[in-house]
Amino acid sequence: MVISHHIADGTLHVRILHELHVTDRAAAALQIESLVHVHRPAQVTVELPSRSPSPMTFSALARARRMCQSLGIPLTATGPGERVPLPLFGHEDGAAGPRPMEHGARRDH
């Protein structure tokens, strides 16, 4: 098992139990995706196994984030045992947020 989860107040809380490797990163991302599709939470919180995730853990987190973003579900990440979300993918204070695109189409055509 690579993740654990619980749902409280409309939030899906996912904990990645250990740093992921090539052999289990897809499984973790698929499990998170399945939970989101089954439970349709208002938001998702992912607790990482460390404050400096491995590239494979980060890859699974990025895949889950893209999927949640496509569904309009906010995703936040925290370090182990923390409540305050970590900044994700350039979303530090003052950074511009993502802009929705029409049907996922590129704008440069």
C-alpha positions in Angstrom: 0.0 0.0 0.0 1.4 3.4 -1.0 -1.2 5.7 0.3 -3.8 6.0 3.1 -6.8 8.3 3.0 -9.9 9.6 4.9 -12.6 12.0 4.1 -13.7 14.8 6.5 -15.9 17.8 5.9 -15.9 17.3 2.1 -12.1 17.1 1.9 -10.2 14.0 0.8 -7.1 13.7 2.9 -4.4 11.5 1.3 -1.2 10.5 2.9 1.7 9.2 0.8 3.2 6.7 3.2 6.8 6.6 1.9 8.9 8.2 -0.9 7.7 6.8 -4.2 9.9 5.0 -6.7 9.5 4.2 -10.4 7.7 1.0 -9.6 4.9 2.6 -7.4 4.5 6.2 -8.5 1.8 5.3 -11.1 0.0 3.2 -8.5 -0.2 6.1 -6.1 -1.4 8.6 -8.7 -4.0 6.1 -9.9 -5.2 5.4 -6.4 -5.6 9.2 -5.8 -7.4 9.6 -9.1 -9.8 6.7 -8.3 -10.6 8.2 -4.8 -11.4 11.6 -6.4 -13.7 10.1 -9.0 -15.5 7.9 -6.4 -15.9 10.5 -3.6 -16.0 13.8 -5.6 -14.6 15.9 -2.8 -14.7 19.7 -2.6 -10.9 19.7 -2.2 -8.0 17.3 -1.8 -5.1 17.5 0.6 -2.0 15.4 0.1 0.4 14.8 3.0 3.9 14.1 1.6 6.3 11.7 3.4 9.0 14.5 3.6 9.4 18.2 3.1 11.6 17.5 0.1 9.8 14.8 -1.9 11.7 12.5 -4.3 11.3 13.1 -8.0 8.9 10.1 -8.2 6.8 11.4 -5.3 6.7 14.8 -7.0 5.7 13.2 -10.3 2.7 11.4 -8.7 1.7 14.7 -6.9 1.9 16.6 -10.2 -0.3 14.0 -12.0 -2.8 14.2 -9.2 -2.8 18.0 -9.3 -3.3 18.1 -13.1 -6.3 15.7 -12.7 -7.8 17.7 -9.9 -7.3 21.0 -11.8 -9.1 19.5 -14.8 -12.1 18.7 -12.5 -12.0 22.1 -10.8 -11.0 20.6 -7.4 -8.4 22.4 -5.4 -5.4 20.3 -4.3 -3.0 21.3 -1.6 0.1 19.5 -0.3 1.6 19.5 3.2 4.7 18.1 4.7 4.6 15.3 7.2 2.3 16.1 10.1 1.7 19.7 9.0 -1.5 21.6 8.6 -0.1 24.5 6.6 0.0 23.8 2.8 3.3 23.9 1.0 3.5 26.2 -2.0 2.9 24.1 -5.2 4.4 24.6 -8.6 5.2 28.4 -8.5 2.2 29.4 -6.4 4.2 31.3 -3.9 2.8 34.5 -2.4 2.0 36.9 -5.2 2.4 34.4 -8.1 -0.3 34.4 -10.7 -2.7 31.5 -10.6 -3.5 29.2 -13.5 -5.9 30.4 -16.2 -8.6 28.1 -17.4 -8.3 27.1 -21.1 -11.1 26.3 -23.5 -11.5 22.6 -23.5 -7.9 22.1 -22.8 -6.9 23.5 -26.2 -3.7 25.3 -26.7 -3.9 29.1 -27.2 -1.2 29.3 -29.8 -3.1 28.1 -32.8 
